[in-house]
């Protein structure tokens, strides 16, 4: 079973590394995010959202549902950790003091 887990981890790691080979270099000014998305947000942020801060407009208005989803995932993970840590305790009976 350990061998199967090791093979699975190595294969998943290889697929993830292979997937990053086609990505643009870090900070590339000619990447799609820098040539299409960022200029759009910078030029249209104030008229679409009426928020002078571009970061706030992107997080609150353009990506509001995404931010809500991320917050939900973090909350769920935190609650799962709390429940798992509490399950490890020994429960005392009514007669125990």
Buried (B, 14 or more C-beta within 10 A) or exposed (E): EEEEEEEEEEEEEEEEEEEEEEEEEEEEEEBEEEEEEBEEBEEEBEEEBEBEEBEEBBBEEBEEEEEEEEEEEEEEEEEEEEEEEEEEEEEEEEEEE
